[in-house]
Amino acid sequence: MKNRYYDLNSYLRNIFGCRVQKISLDAGLTCPNRDGSISTGGCIYCNSRGSGTGAFKKGISITEQIVKGKEFLSKRYNAKKFIAYFQSFSNTYGPYEKLKGIYEEALAIDDIVGLSIGTRPDCIDESMLTLLEGYTKDYLVWIEYGIQSIHERTLKFINRGHDFKCFKRAVDATRNRGIKICTHVILGLPFEDRADMLATAEAIAGMKIDGIKIHLLYVIKGTGMEKLYLEGKYRCLGQEEYVNLVCDFLELLPPDMVIQRLTGDPHPEELVAPEWSLKKNETLLRIRQTLIDRDSWQGIRLKNVGI
């Protein structure tokens, strides 16, 4: 394990024998936490852009986004195969036929070998899972459920709009269908300490989840977090503090869990704080070096916990 953790590139190369890259797609979807079904404000850290590229608003089709993505990623990484990554907002939330149409538009393009679908655990049902299960016969299919934290007080404070039980139900419903499950967690959420964050690691470790994305909570413009930060009610994690937390987190995860992300990618024009979050490569290098200095690796402190 070159990085002392099971990174996504290694996982994909093991399956396909070549460099595989995700192409981030914006399908113009929304979220029940924004359209009024649950709330109109969204999560406290999310702005109206919702991690999107803005491509849909510019009138760029899924096919065009993929073609441009393939061209760029082929040149930059010498990628040979690609995964269509429906990233922005909740990509299982919408009319069934519309969702089926965009998935199949993506899968029809040459060299697309899979789907990765970002969504919420309260935006999944039997019909959608059956649809995705059908694609697993010919494609690699991941579904990404955001949970961010296992702590109910935190989920309520960040206006997540669902509880941890909802997440567990979604995971249980998705299992044994050939669909790979990834979860998203955030380190540095308001009022959580190290013990709280590592409790999330232990809980996730016991759920037989296939992959994880670990994010830094950074403050972006136009969010509830910006207000908290400017009022002096929130302190961002320091880079070294974050690096050590990530290493602590990795030590508690199963060694076969695919680590899809170790920090986030803020848009520079939207970022309020911390400035160091723009130094992604430096942060990744520090994580790798810290694991070496500790003589540590993913799963070294794994506990036999289950939910």
C-alpha angles and dihedrals in degrees: 000000000000095000096036087247133071102259126196096245091056091047093051094044089052089056103038103023093230143064111294123188134190118237111211112225133195112206096176093248127147140211134248087232089063108031094061099260089111104354142335098223101064124208114332093249098044125089130199091277092065096202088302128144095224090238095128093055088052090057095249111151125224089252092052092047090052095046091051091044092051092051094050097043093045090057097041101042104013086241116181102184133033143205120215104231114198096200117158120084120330112334099190091051113098143053111331095232092049092051092045089050096053093045092051093044087059096044092051092066120097117262094015103133101173154356130248113190122193115206147131125271090239091057099067132090140167095271093053093046091050090051093051092044089058091059093054091077090072106014143044106253125193126180117199117208118192114219101148094186138011092220115104094207089056095046090051094047094050090048093240093161097220138058134236092262088062089055092050091050091052092049092048092049092050098049122103094022099100090254115129115227124218125179131201123221130179125215118209100034115165115285095001118127130197093274091053092051094047090049086060089052092052093048094049090047090060097052102073093240117168101218146004141205116208115201135189115230103238124174118245132185121271097026138112088247090061090057092049092048096048090049090055093246096119133050119201119227116258118239095250091044090053093046091054092046091052091051091048089050094049091051089062098049126092111263092235094055109110112237102216098173139008101186140003137262111231118194103246093222091055100042120112099169156041101022093199090067087080089064095079098154092048091051092049091050090051091051091052092046093048091054089051092048090050091044084231139136144180111303099013091127098031113151125206097248128148140180 
